[in-house]
Amino acid sequence: MDFYMNEPSVRPDPSFNALEDAKALRAAMKGFGTDEQAIIKVLTTKAYFQRQEIITAFKNEFGRDLIKDLKSELGGKFEKLVLALMETPYEYLAHELENAMAGLGTDEDVLTEVLCTRSNQDIQFISAAYQNRFGKSLEDSIKGEVSGEYKRLLVMLLNGARDETSGVNLDRAKEQAEKLYAAGEGCWGTDEETFVILLAHESFQQLRIVFDEYRKVSGKTIEQAIKSEFSGDLLTAIETIVRCVLNRNRYYAEKLEAAMKGYGTDDSTLIRIIVSRAEIDLGSIKKEYQDLYRKTLHDAVKKETGGDYKAALLALIGDA
């Protein structure tokens, strides 16, 4: 599935020493006041598995729970960001999904962003982390929150429907493009099921060729076609898959810009993307962001955020 340039912004610390970091964190939180800069320096320069080792070293050395200590010392958006860093990537995303479904109403945008962008293996690990953390099935939780073809799409993705092993097949792509055309623009109304099944089952590489063929068949881009055929959560989900097939780095760059644009900032999205992509491809996303918006992600985040929260985000993003 990975045919993108993947450059992280955070890498494992080659001179890592879990005990030294545990001591630095204890010193930062001991006594009156908190040294937030020291906490940022330790936690934003490590890979997630190194942060997990620090949790263990902290417990062994001081008999204390690092997460509880951080919770009691920090607050607000900075606390939310730091606690996100202290979970494994899959635990964190499982937590985000649960938060999106907890209480009254559901944040479908989070379900879509997490599930429509990831590989079968990622989804499998997120589901396992969810079951482990919350003692219930992610699929059952989602089925209880959403409906229709949108539910069908998410359930297929949760069950690893996407073919990630076969190579690309041009003849099949031509047939599939014809099928999509017949299911959408080529008929009165829209055969949503045909779109959903194809987008949930085919590899991203195959879909890219299908979309090229679709333009030849219909004279329209796939993006133009789906905008005129779908609406609501299903449209957002289908658009997300299409955008990730065409350019995943751009998808995340656009999500980051949308989170900061206009009045106020969508901090939850900002934190989720920066934390979950920092060790995968945030370096590549940064480049895409600069190409798209003629400004650096560093400068945009600096302008939109403040305090220790800003300092921690900028440390994860890396150089301006």
MOTA-V850920 format. One record per helix or strand of 2 or more residues. SS is the DSSP state (A for helix, B for strand). FROM is the first residue (numbers start at 1). TO is the last residue. Records with the same first field share a line. If there is no record, write none. Layout:
SS = FROM-TO ; FROM-TO
This chain:
A = 18-29 ; 36-43 ; 48-62 ; 66-73 ; 76-85 ; 89-101 ; 108-115 ; 120-134 ; 138-143 ; 148-158 ; 170-183 ; 192-201 ; 204-218 ; 222-229 ; 232-260 ; 267-277 ; 282-293 ; 297-304 ; 307-317
